[in-house]
């Protein structure tokens, strides 16, 4: 197998958990050429990985383009995939028509998909449909199972992400050189990208103040989708309050550096917490409606209230009142942070 195409069109957390599968191919076949097709926002996460030859971006149709122009561009994109003559194309999640079309159009000799979300067309799209054993509950184990079935060695199960000097320089430029990353700062993520997965701002305030009483510096971060919970929390503190820094940041390259320099992170179930673990940092994750079994931390701990309705899939609009998040005690989070050494 000389040329392998991975297709991963999912959110950040899922994408980070695919790292081990990509690495397994390169470890087993050093001469293999591994390409990864991702959405444009995820590209920076994989462009610095030595086991990825090329990151291919999924085309995005702009508002200024006509439907005919967008269709023409997409066909050219599919033809460029076919011209690569991949030996294997692996649809890591098999959750929608886009990845299925790309894998089928690649015309790779082996086209691999996941069997738990099948359509009647899958018998023609995929040559191999993999069904995960029930014992494999964690997502990164499932990703490894996909490539293990193709004969690749999977000696390094936990995802690990590379960090570059550029990432570190960007992070220092953001947080400043006054903070000693080896002993002080902890990253806090008050958002999650989905309202019902967020812990209340009042609880985050109590937690941050408790962290500060231990002498640990706090860096509060959020992306564009988390501006509201970020601003809610920020309003509960005095401007320029000592020992706390606030950053709305969309550059994942910067985020990698900030996490790599930190002592760890605490936050709602979200992509940055998976990224922190892939960079070797311990975390404490707050779970409510999310799947705490498939996405539980492999470096760190999680906290949940354990309501009978949790986990569920009513992340955004169906749940009238996310008690599964609101009832998580601050004390329980602090206890887990103390146990993991994030505070002393």
C-alpha positions in Angstrom: 0.0 0.0 0.0 1.9 3.0 -1.3 -0.7 5.7 -1.2 -3.4 6.1 1.4 -6.2 8.7 1.6 -7.9 9.4 4.9 -11.2 11.3 4.8 -12.2 13.0 8.1 -15.0 15.5 8.0 -15.9 16.1 11.6 -15.5 18.5 14.5 -12.1 19.2 16.2 -12.4 16.7 19.0 -13.2 13.8 16.6 -10.4 14.9 14.3 -7.8 14.9 17.0 -8.7 11.4 18.0 -7.8 10.1 14.5 -4.1 10.9 14.9 -3.1 7.5 16.1 -4.7 5.8 13.0 -2.7 8.1 10.7 0.5 7.5 12.6 -0.1 3.7 12.5 0.0 3.6 8.7 3.4 5.5 8.6 4.9 3.4 11.4 3.9 0.2 9.6 4.9 1.4 6.1 7.5 4.1 6.3 7.4 4.5 2.5 3.6 5.0 2.4 2.3 8.4 1.2 -0.5 9.4 3.6 -2.8 12.2 2.6 -5.6 13.6 4.8 -8.7 15.3 3.4 -10.2 17.6 6.0 -12.4 20.8 6.2 -10.4 24.0 5.9 -10.7 24.9 9.5 -8.9 21.7 10.6 -5.9 21.9 8.3 -3.6 23.6 10.8 -4.0 20.6 13.1 -2.3 18.2 10.7 0.0 20.3 8.4 2.8 19.9 10.9 2.5 16.2 11.4 5.5 14.3 10.0 3.4 11.3 9.1 1.0 13.3 6.8 2.4 13.9 3.3 -0.3 16.4 2.3 -3.4 17.9 3.8 -6.1 18.2 1.2 -8.9 20.8 1.9 -12.5 20.2 1.1 -13.7 22.9 -1.3 -16.0 25.5 0.1 -18.6 27.2 -2.1 -18.5 31.0 -1.6 -21.6 33.1 -1.7 -20.2 34.9 -4.7 -20.1 31.7 -6.8 -23.0 30.5 -8.9 -24.2 26.9 -8.5 -22.8 26.0 -11.8 -19.4 27.5 -10.9 -19.4 25.7 -7.6 -20.4 22.4 -9.2 -17.7 22.7 -11.8 -15.1 23.4 -9.1 -16.2 20.4 -7.1 -16.0 18.1 -10.1 -12.5 19.3 -10.7 -11.7 18.6 -7.1 -13.1 15.0 -7.4 -11.1 14.4 -10.5 -7.9 15.6 -8.8 -8.6 13.0 -6.1 -9.0 10.2 -8.7 -5.8 11.2 -10.5 -3.8 10.4 -7.3 -4.6 6.7 -7.8 -4.8 5.9 -4.1 -4.3 2.2 -3.1 -6.6 2.7 -0.1 -9.2 5.3 0.8 -10.5 5.3 4.4 -13.7 7.1 5.4 -13.1 7.5 9.1 -16.6 8.4 10.2 -18.9 7.5 7.3 -21.6 9.8 8.5 -22.7 11.7 5.4 -22.9 11.9 1.6 -19.8 14.1 1.2 -17.2 11.6 2.5 -19.0 8.7 0.8 -18.9 10.5 -2.6 -15.2 11.4 -2.2 -14.2 7.8 -1.3 -16.2 6.3 -4.1 -14.9 8.7 -6.6 -11.3 8.0 -5.6 -11.7 4.6 -7.2 -9.1 3.2 -4.8 -8.7 -0.5 -4.9 -9.8 -0.7 -1.3 -12.4 1.7 0.0 -13.0 1.4 3.7 -16.1 2.6 5.6 -17.8 2.2 9.0 -20.7 -0.2 9.1 -22.7 1.4 12.0 -24.3 4.1 9.8 -24.9 2.3 6.6 -27.0 3.3 3.6 -28.2 1.0 0.8 -25.5 2.5 -1.5 -22.6 1.5 0.8 -22.3 -2.0 -0.8 -21.1 -0.2 -4.0 -19.3 2.7 -2.3 -17.0 0.6 0.0 -15.1 -2.6 -0.6 -14.6 -3.0 3.1 -17.3 -2.2 5.7 -15.9 -2.4 9.3 -18.1 -3.1 12.3 -16.6 -2.1 15.6 -16.7 -4.6 18.4 -18.8 -3.5 21.4 -15.8 -3.5 23.7 -14.2 -0.7 21.7 -16.1 2.2 23.2 -13.5 5.0 22.8 -13.3 6.8 19.5 -9.5 6.6 19.1 -9.7 2.8 19.7 -12.3 2.6 16.9 -10.0 4.6 14.6 -7.2 2.2 15.2 -9.4 -0.8 14.7 -10.1 0.5 11.1 -6.5 0.5 10.1 -5.6 -2.7 12.1 -8.0 -4.5 9.9 -6.0 -3.5 6.9 -2.8 -5.0 8.4 -1.2 -1.9 9.9 0.6 -2.1 13.2 -1.0 -0.1 16.0 1.6 0.1 18.8 0.8 3.6 19.9 -2.9 3.8 20.8 -3.2 7.2 22.3 -3.3 10.3 20.0 -0.2 12.5 20.1 0.2 15.8 18.2 3.4 17.5 17.1 4.3 20.9 18.4 6.5 23.4 16.5 8.7 26.3 17.5 6.3 28.5 15.6 3.4 27.4 17.8 5.3 28.2 20.9 6.4 31.6 19.6 2.8 32.5 18.7 1.6 31.5 22.1 4.3 33.5 23.9 3.4 36.5 21.7 -0.2 36.2 22.9 0.1 35.5 26.6 3.4 37.5 27.1 6.6 36.3 28.7 5.7 37.3 32.2 3.9 34.0 32.9 6.1 31.0 33.8 4.4 28.2 31.9 6.2 25.5 33.8 4.7 26.4 37.2 1.7 28.7 36.8 -0.9 28.8 34.2 -4.0 26.7 33.6 -6.3 27.0 30.6 -10.0 27.3 31.2 -12.6 26.8 28.4 -16.0 28.1 29.5 -17.7 27.3 26.1 -18.2 24.2 24.0 -19.7 25.3 20.8 -23.2 24.1 21.9 -25.3 25.9 24.5 -26.6 22.8 26.4 -23.1 21.5 26.9 -22.0 24.6 28.9 -21.6 24.9 32.7 -23.2 28.1 34.1 -21.0 31.2 34.2 -21.5 31.5 38.0 -20.0 28.1 38.5 -17.0 29.0 36.3 -16.5 32.2 38.3 -16.4 30.2 41.6 -13.9 27.7 40.0 -11.6 30.4 38.6 -11.5 32.2 41.9 -10.7 28.9 43.7 -7.9 28.2 41.3 -6.5 31.7 41.8 -6.4 31.1 45.6 -4.0 28.3 45.0 -1.6 30.7 43.2 -2.1 29.3 39.7 -2.4 31.8 36.9 -5.6 31.3 34.7 -5.8 31.8 31.0 -9.5 31.9 29.8 -9.9 31.0 26.1 -12.8 30.7 23.7 -13.3 30.5 20.0 -15.8 32.4 17.8 -18.7 30.1 18.6 -18.2 30.6 22.4 -18.2 34.4 22.6 -21.4 34.4 24.7 -20.3 32.1 27.6 -16.9 33.8 27.4 -18.3 37.3 27.8 -20.8 36.2 30.5 -17.9 34.9 32.6 -15.6 37.9 31.9 -18.3 40.3 33.1 -18.1 38.6 36.6 -14.5 39.8 37.1 -13.0 43.2 37.4 -11.1 44.5 34.3 -7.4 43.5 34.4 -8.0 41.4 37.5 -4.6 40.0 38.7 -3.7 36.5 37.6 -6.3 36.1 34.9 -5.9 36.6 31.1 -8.7 36.6 28.6 -8.4 35.6 24.9 -10.9 35.1 22.1 -8.8 33.1 19.7 -9.6 31.4 16.4 -6.1 30.5 15.3 -5.6 26.8 16.2 -1.9 27.2 15.7 -1.8 29.6 18.6 -4.1 27.4 20.7 -1.7 24.5 20.2 1.1 26.6 21.6 -0.9 27.9 24.6 -1.9 24.4 25.6 1.6 23.0 25.0 3.0 25.6 27.5 0.3 25.2 30.1 0.1 22.8 33.0 -3.2 21.5 31.8 -6.8 22.5 31.0 -10.4 22.3 32.4 -13.5 22.8 30.4 -16.8 21.6 29.0 -16.8 18.6 26.7 -15.2 20.2 23.6 -12.5 20.0 21.0 -9.8 22.0 22.9 -9.8 19.4 25.7 -9.0 16.6 23.2 -6.3 18.8 21.7 -4.8 19.4 25.2 -4.5 15.6 25.8 -2.9 15.1 22.3 -0.3 17.6 23.4 0.4 15.5 26.5 -1.5 17.7 29.0 -3.9 16.4 31.7 -7.4 17.7 31.7 -10.6 17.7 33.7 -13.7 17.6 31.4 -17.3 18.4 32.4 -19.8 16.1 30.7 -23.6 16.6 30.6 -25.4 15.7 27.4 -22.2 14.4 25.7 -21.0 10.9 25.4 -18.7 10.4 28.4 -17.9 6.8 27.4 -16.7 7.3 23.8 -15.0 10.7 24.5 -13.7 10.2 28.1 -10.2 11.6 28.8 -7.2 9.3 28.4 -5.1 11.9 30.2 -7.0 13.2 33.1 -10.5 12.9 34.6 -14.1 13.8 33.9 -17.0 15.0 36.1 -20.7 14.5 35.5 -23.8 14.7 37.6 -25.1 11.3 36.4 -28.7 12.2 35.7 -30.7 9.4 34.2 -31.3 11.3 31.0 -27.6 11.9 30.4 -25.9 11.3 28.0 -28.4 12.3 25.3 -28.3 14.0 21.9 -30.4 17.0 22.7 -27.4 19.3 22.6 -28.9 22.5 21.2 -32.7 22.9 21.1 -34.5 19.9 22.4 -33.5 20.0 26.0 -35.6 22.6 27.9 -33.2 22.9 30.8 -29.7 21.3 30.9 -29.7 20.2 34.5 -27.1 17.6 33.7 -24.6 20.5 33.5 -26.1 22.9 36.1 -26.0 20.3 38.8 -22.3 19.5 38.5 -20.8 20.8 41.8 -17.8 23.2 41.8 -16.3 21.1 44.6 -16.3 18.0 42.5 -14.4 19.7 39.7 -11.9 21.1 42.2 -11.4 17.6 43.7 -10.7 16.1 40.3 -8.3 18.9 39.5 -6.4 18.4 42.7 -6.2 14.6 42.1 -4.8 15.2 38.6 -2.2 17.7 39.9 -3.7 20.7 38.0 -3.8 22.6 41.3 -2.1 22.0 44.6 
